[in-house]
Amino acid sequence: MSDKDTNGWMVTFSDLLTLLLTFFVLLISMSSMDKEKLKKSFEIFSSGLWILGPTSDELDTRFSNLVINKPIRPPNEFSDAEALVLNKIRNEMKGLKEFKGMNIKEDNRGIIIEFPDKILFDSGSVEINNTALPVLKKLGNFLAEYPCSALIEGHTDNIPISSGLKYRSNWELSVIRAVNVLKYILYHSNFPPGRISAVGYADIHPIVPNSTPGNRAKNRRVEIVIDAIDIL
């Protein structure tokens, strides 16, 4: 019989020593780092991530010159069936008492129902006013009868969010308001979930220049864009 090799433990022991040596070399190298350079590196990294803490002013400044091109259908490109549906929606909505005073307009995206923010929300709030709830419920049930889609758009003015609010930028405010309108319509009407969506644009799509308090009030709004493009 041949003798068993009893030196196998040395391989494992050598690996352990190598790992310990690497660990101590790493500790020594970290202790000799330039702390100021390390701090600046982390500041650069932090400035690129919202989650690490930019203020609302920084966010609004960062996106002040951003332009987002929304897809616009060329004129007269609605099919006959789509145009018929949109015309019927527009004409019937104008005759409903719940929508008196609402700005109902049209462009190449379809029919736009414009809600000034004071109708739906208190200043800086994302909770829908109780007086607006019946209107949204009626709108959802009304549109559910037609083969159309609805896009809820949140818009703000260009004044940065106050530091006392929990929303860090107008982007967050516009998105959450649009989503809350969407959720209420879905939960309290028969509108199909697959045909409704929400988006927030902050202040990048103003109706008028944000040059006066009156103009800024016009730009603070929620728009519901009704489109018949998905008709089969």
Number of C-alpha atoms within 10 A of each C-alpha: 3 4 5 6 7 7 7 8 9 10 9 10 10 11 11 12 11 11 11 12 11 11 11 11 11 11 10 10 9 11 9 8 10 9 11 8 10 10 11 11 11 10 12 10 11 14 13 11 10 13 8 11 12 15 15 20 16 16 16 21 13 10 13 13 9 11 10 9 7 8 8 10 13 9 9 9 11 18 11 9 12 20 17 12 16 22 13 12 18 18 10 11 19 15 10 11 9 15 17 11 10 14 13 17 12 13 11 14 18 25 21 21 20 17 22 18 24 14 15 23 20 12 9 14 16 20 13 19 13 11 11 14 16 13 15 22 18 18 18 22 17 16 19 16 12 15 16 22 23 25 18 23 24 30 29 25 25 20 13 19 20 14 12 7 11 12 18 22 22 27 24 18 23 26 20 20 27 26 19 16 22 23 15 15 24 18 12 15 17 16 23 17 14 8 14 19 17 20 18 22 20 25 25 19 17 19 15 14 13 17 10 9 10 10 15 20 16 20 24 23 25 25 22 24 21 22 23 22 19 10 13 7
